[in-house]
Amino acid sequence: MFPIRCFSCGAVIAHKWEEYLAKLKEGKSAKDALNELGIDRYCCRRMFLTHKSVIDEFARFRGAVG
């Protein structure tokens, strides 16, 4: 559930999330991956570096409410 846009500047960034993850799996550093993807703004870089996927944590409680 990566955000579609940067919270600060509003740039569309979601389309680069999968490619970012692929570069990390190849063994590239986060810095190099973001540079290769052309993510230059500090605010946009923050979105990638600080994102934590919580969908797996929420899925544990699916059906628990009711």
N, C-alpha and C positions, 0 to 999 in steps of 0.2 A: 504494500500500500504506500508506495513512494509518491510524494506529492507531485502533482502535474506541473505546478509553477513554483518558482523560488518565492519564499514568503516575503523577502525584502524587496526585490526588484521586479518580480513578476515574470521573469524570463521562463519560457517553457523548457523544462529539463527532464521530464519523465521519460522521454523517448531514448535517453542515453543511459538509463539505469541498468538495463540488461547487459549492454556492452561494457559498462563499468565493472559489473560483477565478473564478466568473462575475462577481462584484463587482469583482475585481481587473482582469479583462479590460475591464470597463466604464470603467475608469480611476480607480476609487476607491482611496484609500490603504488599506493594511493596517489601520491604526487604525480608519478609518471602517467598513470591511467587518466587522471583528470587533465593533464597537459595534452595528451594525445587526443582526448575527446574535445578539446577546445573550451573547457570550462575554466575561464580566466577570472571571473569576478569572485571576490572573497565570499560574498553572501551565497552564491551558488555552490561554491566548493564546500561551504559549511553544510549545505543540505545533503550532500553526498557523504561527507565524513561523519556526520552525527546521526544519520538515519538508523533507527533500530526497528526492525520488523517485529511487530507484536502480534501478527496474525496467528502464529502457532500458540502463543500464550492464550489468546482469546478463544481459540478453537477448543481448548480443554473444557471450557465452560458452556459449550454449545449444548443446549438442551437441559442445562442445569436449572435454568430459570423457568418457572412455570407453574 
